[in-house]
């Protein structure tokens, strides 16, 4: 089994800011007396208490692409990544399997707020969890890219089960390539990750692979909140 490279970035290292969540909430009134802004600020100040960031990756050399079926083999596991993702991995000489979680605290806090009837704070905490796990994986991916560049290699964007027609039940194959309960992330019977605020997927490594700065165009999830934020930012 490939060696797992572990990371536990701090809130500061992830670079997350209140505006990241305000953008995801589509909040245009950023005045201090706006209750949404006030709640976002309060929860941002508690992120170090709520979060338990863990993540990392393993690099595999025994890989093979099957463009005709849209599948990728990593060691003795076959991933049904879809034709689209398989095409984007063209030129990959190695494959990264990654996982990352922001921790169980976001789910617990959101449930507590909702139980108390404070649905706004519950939603804000939930949104912070989504934003933080992506920011944390951005940090890990940037570290990977920096290391690969030293070796004269490039990396692709990261791709996850559930996107671009990659079946969510392929999580089982993906997780079987990593040590059991790595980063305290488990799979439910329906292949959803626990803690909920977790991500997993693959990244290609190779001299000729490419990383796009804007990958929403290749994804079929038109209602994704990240797509909406990026579309908004691209208007300016």
Secondary structure, 3 states (H helix, E strand, C coil): CCCEEEECCCHHHHCCCHHHHHHHCCCCCCCCCCHHHHHHHHHHCCHHHHCCCEEEEEEECCEEEECCCCEEEECCEEECCCHHHHHHCCCCCEEEEEEEECCCHHHHHHHHHHHCCCHHHHHHHHHHHHHHHHHHHHHHHHHHHHHHHHCCCEEEEEECCCCCCCCHHHHHHHHCCCCCCHHHCEECCCCCEECCCEEEEEEEEECCCCCCCCCHHHCCCCCCHHHHHHHHHCCC
